Amino acid sequence: MEGLAALPEVWRLYFASVRAATFRNWPFTEGCACTPERMAAAGFVHCPSENSPDVAQCFFCLKELEGWEPEDDPLEEHKKHSADCGFLSLQKEPANLTVQEFLKLDKMRMRKALKKEISQKMTKVEDKAKIQRCSIKNLV
């Protein structure tokens, strides 16, 4: 684990043990299908908010899911809600990828993250533009 500290934080998330460690105060543990270990194995990290203590997000495709039930299978839920996730299509453990395979995979992850960020910024700009248009109309 010591070598993980040298990696960029987002690359550490390729390791299930790092993802599992994010599930502090996770409401589903023993006797549940969606334990922290199974959530992490399916690619999820725990990112709770005050109003939603069970929000989990795939570190790769960034799909957020909440409203988990004790019997929910994390892998099946992930497939159902984000079938095209590149992490789900991996044929081997990330630690066994060649450098070339890993970089190609991470390029996919980065592309997805940038698209999401740009989309969020575009929405903010469009919202501000609507407000400005209304202000201009009210001047007339």
C-alpha positions in Angstrom: 0.0 0.0 0.0 2.9 2.3 0.6 3.6 2.5 -3.2 0.0 3.7 -3.8 0.8 7.0 -2.1 3.1 7.9 -4.9 0.2 7.6 -7.4 -2.1 10.5 -8.4 -5.2 10.3 -6.2 -7.5 9.4 -9.0 -5.3 6.5 -10.1 -5.4 5.1 -6.6 -9.1 4.6 -7.1 -8.3 1.8 -9.6 -7.6 -0.3 -6.5 -10.7 -1.9 -4.8 -9.1 -1.5 -1.4 -8.8 2.2 -1.8 -12.4 2.5 -3.0 -13.6 0.3 -0.1 -11.9 2.6 2.4 -14.3 5.4 1.3 -17.3 3.6 2.7 -17.2 5.0 6.2 -20.6 5.0 7.9 -22.0 3.0 5.0 -25.5 1.8 6.2 -25.2 -1.7 4.6 -22.7 -4.2 6.1 -23.1 -7.7 7.3 -26.0 -9.7 5.9 -26.4 -7.3 3.0 -25.6 -7.7 -0.7 -24.2 -4.2 -1.0 -21.4 -4.4 1.5 -18.5 -1.9 1.2 -16.3 -4.6 -0.3 -18.9 -5.5 -3.0 -19.6 -1.8 -3.7 -15.9 -1.2 -4.2 -15.5 -4.3 -6.4 -18.2 -2.9 -8.7 -16.3 0.3 -9.1 -18.1 2.5 -6.6 -16.8 5.0 -4.0 -18.9 6.4 -1.2 -19.7 10.1 -1.6 -22.5 10.8 0.9 -24.2 14.2 1.4 -26.1 15.4 4.4 -29.5 14.5 2.8 -28.3 11.3 1.0 -26.0 9.1 3.2 -26.0 6.2 0.7 -24.8 8.0 -2.5 -22.2 5.9 -4.3 -20.5 7.0 -7.6 -18.5 4.9 -10.0 -15.0 6.3 -10.0 -14.8 5.6 -13.8 -18.1 6.5 -15.5 -19.1 8.9 -12.7 -22.6 7.4 -12.5 -24.1 8.2 -9.1 -26.6 5.9 -7.5 -28.6 6.3 -4.2 -31.5 4.6 -2.6 -29.7 1.4 -2.0 -31.6 -1.5 -0.5 -29.8 -4.3 1.5 -30.5 -6.9 -1.2 -29.2 -4.7 -4.1 -26.3 -6.3 -6.0 -23.8 -3.5 -6.7 -22.5 -5.0 -9.9 -26.0 -5.7 -11.4 -27.1 -2.2 -10.4 -24.0 -0.7 -12.1 -24.6 -2.7 -15.3 -28.3 -1.7 -15.3 -27.6 2.0 -14.9 -24.4 2.4 -16.8 -23.9 -0.6 -19.2 -21.3 1.2 -21.3 -18.9 1.8 -18.3 -15.4 1.0 -19.4 -14.5 -0.3 -15.9 -17.3 -2.9 -16.2 -15.8 -4.2 -19.5 -12.4 -4.9 -18.0 -11.2 -8.4 -18.6 -8.6 -8.4 -15.9 -7.7 -6.7 -12.7 -6.4 -3.1 -13.1 -3.1 -4.1 -11.4 -2.5 -6.6 -14.2 -2.9 -4.2 -17.0 0.1 -3.2 -19.1 1.1 0.4 -19.0 -0.3 0.9 -22.5 -3.7 -0.8 -21.6 -3.9 1.3 -18.4 -3.2 4.6 -20.2 -5.8 3.8 -22.8 -8.3 3.0 -20.1 -7.5 6.1 -18.1 -7.9 8.2 -21.2 -11.5 6.9 -21.5 -12.1 7.8 -17.8 -10.6 11.3 -18.3 -12.7 11.9 -21.4 -15.9 11.0 -19.5 -14.9 13.3 -16.6 -14.1 16.2 -18.9 -17.4 15.8 -20.7 -19.3 15.8 -17.4 -17.5 18.9 -16.2 -18.0 20.7 -19.5 -21.7 19.8 -19.5 -22.1 21.2 -16.0 -20.3 24.4 -16.9 -22.5 24.8 -20.1 -25.6 24.5 -17.9 -24.4 27.2 -15.6 -23.6 29.5 -18.5 -27.0 28.8 -20.1 -28.7 29.6 -16.8 -26.9 32.8 -16.4 -27.7 33.7 -20.1 -31.4 33.2 -19.4 -31.2 35.5 -16.4 -29.4 38.2 -18.4 -31.9 37.9 -21.3 -34.8 38.4 -18.8 -33.0 41.4 -17.4 -32.5 42.9 -20.8 -36.2 42.3 -21.7 -37.3 44.0 -18.5 -35.3 47.1 -19.4 -37.3 47.6 -22.6 
